[in-house]
Amino acid sequence: MTYSIDFRKKVLSIKAQENLTWSEVSTRFGVGQASVVRWSKNIEPQRTRNKPTTKLNWEILAQDVDEHPDSYQYERAARFGVSQPGIAYALKQLNLSRKKNVSTPPSRTRSSAELPNSNSHFPENESTNCLP
């Protein structure tokens, strides 16, 4: 939650009028000391977070996708020591998506079970009547 610009201006003006320290201002208004210092540098709230990823190397991730194309995102996350949403975000930024085929590849198809001829399981010289 961000504080309004009016509140930020009020905090900074009282600090200047009463010649308070950062610590005194933060305890008086119930906000963090780092927030008050940040407001003194730039009073406008930051709308975006422009911070690069620190844990995940995208080149190594792209190489991992080439080596293990069928891995799930949670498996990649375990290999890299990051969260699954982190992997999803990185794959999206790299424009890597794997769309699975709707049809089954020929190597995975099974032959359908065939029923034998109606008389093939009975010997020719025995009777088909099972009753004594």
C-alpha positions as CSV (number, residue, x, y, z in Angstrom):
1,M,0.0,0.0,0.0
2,T,1.4,3.4,-0.9
3,Y,0.9,6.6,1.1
4,S,-0.7,9.6,-0.6
5,I,1.4,12.4,-1.9
6,D,-0.4,14.8,0.5
7,F,0.6,12.7,3.5
8,R,4.2,12.5,2.3
9,K,4.4,16.3,1.9
10,K,2.9,16.8,5.3
11,V,5.5,14.4,6.9
12,L,8.4,16.1,5.2
13,S,7.1,19.6,6.0
14,I,6.8,18.8,9.7
15,K,10.3,17.3,9.7
16,A,11.6,20.6,8.2
17,Q,9.6,22.9,10.5
18,E,10.4,21.1,13.7
19,N,13.9,20.1,12.7
20,L,13.3,16.4,13.5
21,T,15.6,13.5,12.8
22,W,14.6,10.7,10.4
23,S,14.0,8.4,13.4
24,E,11.8,10.9,15.2
25,V,9.7,11.5,12.1
26,S,9.2,7.8,11.5
27,T,8.1,7.0,15.0
28,R,5.8,10.1,15.2
29,F,3.9,9.1,12.0
30,G,4.2,5.4,12.3
31,V,6.1,4.8,9.0
32,G,9.4,3.3,8.3
33,Q,12.5,5.4,8.5
34,A,13.6,4.2,5.0
35,S,10.3,5.3,3.6
36,V,10.8,8.9,4.9
37,V,14.3,9.0,3.5
38,R,13.1,7.7,0.2
39,W,10.3,10.4,0.1
40,S,12.9,13.1,0.7
41,K,14.7,12.0,-2.5
42,N,11.6,11.4,-4.6
43,I,8.1,12.2,-3.3
44,E,6.3,10.5,-6.2
45,P,5.5,6.8,-5.7
46,Q,7.3,4.4,-7.9
47,R,4.9,2.7,-10.3
48,T,7.1,-0.1,-11.6
49,R,9.9,-2.2,-10.3
50,N,12.8,-2.1,-12.7
51,K,15.0,-4.7,-11.1
52,P,16.7,-7.5,-13.1
53,T,16.5,-11.1,-12.0
54,T,19.2,-12.0,-9.6
55,K,18.9,-15.7,-9.1
56,L,18.1,-17.0,-12.6
57,N,20.5,-16.8,-15.5
58,W,18.3,-16.8,-18.7
59,E,21.0,-18.2,-21.0
60,I,21.4,-21.2,-18.8
61,L,17.6,-21.5,-18.7
62,A,17.5,-21.5,-22.5
63,Q,20.2,-24.2,-22.6
64,D,18.2,-26.2,-20.0
65,V,15.1,-26.0,-22.2
66,D,17.1,-27.3,-25.2
67,E,18.5,-30.2,-23.1
68,H,15.3,-31.1,-21.3
69,P,12.4,-30.0,-23.5
70,D,9.8,-32.2,-21.7
71,S,10.5,-31.0,-18.2
72,Y,7.7,-29.4,-16.2
73,Q,8.2,-25.9,-14.8
74,Y,8.3,-27.2,-11.2
75,E,11.1,-29.6,-12.2
76,R,13.1,-26.7,-13.7
77,A,12.4,-24.6,-10.6
78,A,13.8,-27.4,-8.4
79,R,17.0,-27.6,-10.6
80,F,17.5,-23.8,-10.5
81,G,16.5,-23.3,-6.9
82,V,13.8,-20.8,-7.7
83,S,10.0,-20.8,-7.6
84,Q,7.8,-22.1,-10.4
85,P,6.3,-18.7,-11.1
86,G,9.8,-17.4,-11.5
87,I,10.5,-20.0,-14.1
88,A,7.2,-19.2,-15.8
89,Y,8.1,-15.5,-15.9
90,A,11.5,-16.1,-17.3
91,L,10.2,-18.5,-20.0
92,K,7.7,-15.8,-21.0
93,Q,10.4,-13.1,-21.1
94,L,12.5,-15.4,-23.3
95,N,9.4,-16.1,-25.6
96,L,9.8,-19.8,-25.0
97,S,6.6,-21.8,-24.9
98,R,6.1,-25.4,-25.6
99,K,2.9,-26.2,-27.3
100,K,2.1,-29.9,-27.1
101,N,0.8,-31.7,-30.2
102,V,-2.9,-32.6,-30.2
103,S,-2.2,-35.8,-32.0
104,T,-0.2,-38.6,-30.5
105,P,3.1,-39.2,-32.3
106,P,3.3,-42.5,-34.3
107,S,5.9,-43.9,-31.9
108,R,3.5,-43.8,-29.0
109,T,0.5,-45.3,-30.8
110,R,-0.6,-48.7,-29.7
111,S,-2.2,-51.3,-32.0
112,S,-5.8,-51.9,-31.0
113,A,-6.6,-55.2,-29.5
114,E,-7.8,-57.6,-32.1
115,L,-10.4,-60.3,-31.3
116,P,-9.4,-63.7,-32.5
117,N,-11.6,-65.7,-34.8
118,S,-14.6,-67.2,-33.1
119,N,-13.3,-70.8,-33.5
120,S,-9.6,-70.2,-33.2
121,H,-9.4,-70.7,-29.5
122,F,-11.1,-74.1,-29.6
123,P,-9.3,-77.2,-30.9
124,E,-10.9,-78.6,-34.0
125,N,-11.5,-82.1,-32.7
126,E,-13.1,-81.1,-29.4
127,S,-16.7,-80.2,-28.9
128,T,-17.6,-76.6,-28.3
129,N,-20.2,-77.7,-25.9
130,C,-19.0,-77.1,-22.3
131,L,-21.8,-78.9,-20.6
132,P,-21.1,-82.6,-19.5
